[in-house]
Amino acid sequence: MKDYEHPFFRPLWRRVAVVAVCVIWAGIEFASGTPFWGVIALGFAAYAVWQFFYLYKPVDGAKPPVEPKTGAEPKE
């Protein structure tokens, strides 16, 4: 999960699915009486939210590349 800019995570549904799996995993752990692992799974979910929704910057393929200014532009 560390490489949040990996192309696999571009679709929103995949990022949501990773967070949902972590939350469901935490719920199962709490329901089965193992709160230690539930807290760890919630930590994974919190980290995933941080990486996939707070830090994530979508790649915009529609924008043309920015051309650098050369300084030798003709003056009118």
C-alpha positions in Angstrom: 0.0 0.0 0.0 3.0 2.3 0.2 3.1 3.1 -3.5 -0.3 4.9 -3.7 0.6 6.3 -7.1 0.8 2.8 -8.6 -1.4 2.5 -11.8 -3.4 -0.3 -10.1 -4.9 2.2 -7.7 -6.0 4.7 -10.3 -9.7 3.6 -10.4 -11.6 4.9 -7.4 -13.4 1.7 -6.8 -10.1 -0.2 -6.1 -9.1 2.3 -3.5 -12.5 2.2 -1.8 -12.4 -1.6 -1.9 -9.0 -1.8 -0.1 -10.3 0.5 2.6 -13.6 -1.5 2.9 -11.7 -4.8 3.2 -9.6 -3.4 6.0 -12.7 -2.2 7.8 -14.6 -5.5 7.3 -11.5 -7.3 8.5 -11.5 -5.2 11.7 -15.2 -5.9 12.3 -14.6 -9.6 12.0 -11.7 -9.4 14.4 -13.7 -7.4 17.0 -16.7 -9.8 16.6 -14.6 -12.8 17.1 -13.1 -11.4 20.4 -9.7 -10.4 19.2 -9.6 -6.7 19.7 -5.8 -6.5 19.3 -6.0 -7.6 15.6 -9.1 -5.4 15.2 -7.1 -2.4 16.2 -4.3 -3.3 13.8 -6.8 -3.8 10.9 -8.3 -0.3 11.8 -4.8 1.1 11.6 -4.4 -0.4 8.1 -7.8 1.2 7.2 -6.7 4.6 8.5 -3.4 4.4 6.7 -5.2 3.4 3.5 -7.6 6.4 3.8 -4.6 8.7 4.4 -2.7 7.3 1.3 -5.6 6.8 -1.1 -7.8 9.8 -0.4 -5.7 12.4 1.4 -2.3 12.2 -0.4 -3.6 10.7 -3.7 -3.2 13.0 -6.7 -5.0 11.6 -9.7 -3.1 11.6 -13.0 -4.8 13.8 -15.5 -4.0 12.5 -19.0 -6.2 15.2 -20.6 -3.8 18.1 -19.8 -1.1 18.8 -22.5 2.4 18.8 -21.2 3.7 22.2 -20.0 6.4 23.6 -22.2 9.3 25.3 -20.5 9.9 29.0 -21.2 13.2 29.4 -23.1 13.6 33.2 -22.6 14.4 33.5 -26.3 10.8 34.3 -27.3 10.3 36.9 -30.0 9.0 40.3 -28.8 6.2 42.0 -30.6 
